[in-house]
Amino acid sequence: MTFTGVLIGFLLTIHVIVSVLLVLIILMQRPKSEGLGTAFGGGVTDSLFGSSAGNVLTKITTWLGIIFFLTTISLALLYSRVSAGKKSDLGARLGAASAAATNADVHAAVTNLPSATAAPVSTNAPAK
């Protein structure tokens, strides 16, 4: 495996972990109307993070969001670098099919041309 492949695997693992943590942290935050924040119990976040639970969760959410976007951009750049040197299998098959169709069309057009030694075609239409 190449270094790029290992790096992609590592970043993808970090990306999935950060995504799951981001979802859980966002669900633990208390909204203004006390909606989903009460699903974990009334004082769970207060007992975990103290009275400044809102500030701690907001900071964690901010840092996880930054890591999420950095891993997303890094993965996009690495995947584009890896795929830039390769022609996809679909692209190769489409290119081959297009070349075969073009060759068949040219061959059919050449074989249907009237030859120079052939007699002119008469329509045998009655003269008026």
Secondary structure, DSSP 8 states (H G I E B T S, - for coil): --HHHHHHHHHHHHHHHHHHHHHHHHHHS--TT-SGGGGG-TTHHHHHH-TTHHHHHHHHHHHHHHHHHHHHHHHHHHHHHHHHSS--HHHHHHHHHHHHHHHHHHHHHHHTS--TTS----------
